Amino acid sequence: MSMKTVKNPAVVPTFTASQALATNLQRALVDITALSLVGKQIHWNVVGPNFRDLHLNLDEVVVIAREGSDTLAERMRAINVFPDGRPGTVAAQTSVPVAPEGAVITSDAVDYIVAAINAVVTTLREIHDDVDEADPSSSGILEDFTQRLEQQSWFLSAQNYSA
């Protein structure tokens, strides 16, 4: 067995985000993290007609939001930015509306979660062009999660249509 000590060279990122890019990605991270939290809040407290389908659909939204949080935070680290997903930061900075407390009837739950998803998508779309200009690799992440969340907004909002 060799007794040599290997010293790894310092890792030097090939790209470091500007402050503007870091700020935009932090906005996205805060909103998508908030969506995962309020999605579970509604998931636990939804009641009424079509409960089971909505309960399960809300888990799909949460999975997408959690993937988005992790993907964004890891991208931020890859470009030398420290993500801040602490509860106080998320609560203070999110554009996602506050979730209702207690039991939520299914039609109201749909209206709420669609509004929450749309708040996140609005943020992703607002920052997209600036992010794309600064770092096309990061904008691809925004595009992916925008598409996935818009699809969920459509799926969910369709439940409240009536003849």
C-alpha positions in Angstrom: 0.0 0.0 0.0 1.3 3.4 -1.0 2.0 5.9 1.8 1.9 8.9 -0.5 -0.4 11.7 0.4 -2.4 12.9 -2.5 -3.3 16.6 -2.4 -6.2 17.6 -4.6 -5.9 20.8 -6.4 -8.4 23.5 -5.5 -11.6 23.3 -7.5 -11.9 26.4 -9.6 -15.3 26.8 -11.2 -15.3 27.7 -14.9 -18.2 30.1 -14.3 -19.2 32.2 -11.4 -22.6 33.8 -11.3 -23.0 37.6 -11.2 -24.9 39.1 -8.3 -27.9 39.7 -10.6 -27.9 36.0 -11.7 -27.6 34.8 -8.1 -30.5 37.1 -7.0 -32.7 35.8 -9.8 -32.0 32.1 -9.0 -32.6 32.8 -5.3 -36.0 34.2 -6.2 -36.8 31.0 -8.1 -35.5 28.8 -5.3 -37.6 30.6 -2.7 -40.8 30.4 -4.7 -40.5 26.8 -5.7 -39.5 25.8 -2.2 -42.6 27.6 -0.9 -44.7 25.7 -3.4 -43.5 22.4 -2.1 -44.5 23.4 1.5 -47.9 24.8 0.6 -48.6 21.9 -1.7 -48.2 19.5 1.3 -50.3 21.8 3.5 -53.2 21.6 1.1 -52.6 17.9 0.5 -53.0 17.1 4.2 -56.1 19.3 4.7 -58.1 18.9 1.5 -61.7 17.5 2.0 -64.7 17.0 -0.1 -65.7 15.8 -3.6 -63.0 14.2 -5.6 -60.7 14.2 -2.6 -58.6 11.2 -3.5 -57.7 12.4 -7.0 -56.8 15.9 -5.8 -54.9 14.5 -2.8 -52.8 12.4 -5.2 -52.4 15.2 -7.7 -51.1 17.6 -5.0 -48.3 15.0 -4.3 -47.3 15.3 -8.0 -47.0 19.1 -7.6 -44.9 18.6 -4.5 -42.6 16.1 -6.2 -42.0 18.6 -9.1 -41.4 21.5 -6.6 -39.0 19.4 -4.5 -37.1 18.4 -7.6 -37.0 22.0 -8.7 -35.7 23.2 -5.3 -32.9 20.7 -5.4 -32.0 21.2 -9.1 -31.9 25.0 -8.6 -29.9 24.9 -5.4 -27.4 22.5 -6.9 -27.1 24.6 -10.0 -26.5 27.6 -7.7 -23.7 25.8 -5.9 -22.2 24.7 -9.3 -21.9 28.4 -10.3 -20.5 29.4 -6.9 -23.7 30.8 -5.3 -24.9 29.8 -1.8 -28.6 29.0 -2.0 -30.7 30.1 1.0 -33.7 27.8 1.6 -34.1 28.5 5.3 -37.7 28.7 6.5 -37.5 32.3 7.5 -36.0 33.3 4.2 -38.6 31.4 2.2 -41.4 32.9 4.3 -40.1 36.4 4.0 -39.3 36.4 0.3 -41.8 34.2 -1.5 -44.5 35.5 -3.9 -46.6 32.4 -3.2 -49.8 33.3 -1.5 -50.3 32.1 2.1 -52.0 28.8 2.3 -55.4 28.5 4.1 -55.4 27.1 7.6 -57.4 24.0 8.5 -59.7 22.0 6.3 -60.0 23.2 2.7 -62.9 22.1 0.4 -61.6 20.6 -2.9 -62.8 23.4 -5.1 -61.1 26.0 -2.9 -58.0 23.8 -2.7 -57.8 23.8 -6.5 -58.2 27.5 -6.7 -55.5 28.1 -4.1 -52.9 25.6 -5.5 -53.4 26.9 -9.1 -52.8 30.5 -7.7 -49.7 29.2 -5.9 -48.4 27.4 -9.0 -49.1 30.5 -11.2 -47.2 32.7 -8.7 -44.1 30.5 -9.1 -44.5 30.4 -12.9 -44.8 34.1 -13.0 -41.5 34.4 -11.1 -39.8 31.9 -13.4 -41.0 33.8 -16.5 -40.1 37.2 -15.1 -36.5 36.2 -14.5 -36.1 33.9 -17.5 -34.7 36.4 -20.0 -32.1 37.9 -17.6 -31.1 34.4 -16.5 -30.8 33.3 -20.1 -28.6 36.2 -21.0 -26.3 35.5 -18.1 -26.3 31.7 -18.1 -28.2 29.7 -20.7 -27.6 26.5 -18.7 -29.6 27.9 -15.8 -32.3 29.2 -18.0 -32.9 25.6 -19.2 -33.7 24.6 -15.7 -36.3 27.4 -15.5 -37.8 26.4 -18.8 -38.2 22.7 -17.7 -39.9 23.6 -14.4 -42.1 26.3 -16.0 -43.4 23.7 -18.5 -44.0 21.1 -15.8 -45.8 23.5 -13.4 -47.9 25.0 -16.2 -49.1 21.5 -17.0 -50.0 20.9 -13.4 -51.9 24.2 -13.3 -53.9 23.2 -16.3 -54.6 19.7 -14.9 -55.7 21.1 -11.6 -57.7 24.0 -12.9 -59.7 21.7 -15.2 -61.3 20.1 -12.1 -63.2 23.3 -11.3 -64.9 23.7 -14.7 -68.7 23.2 -14.8 -71.3 23.0 -17.5 
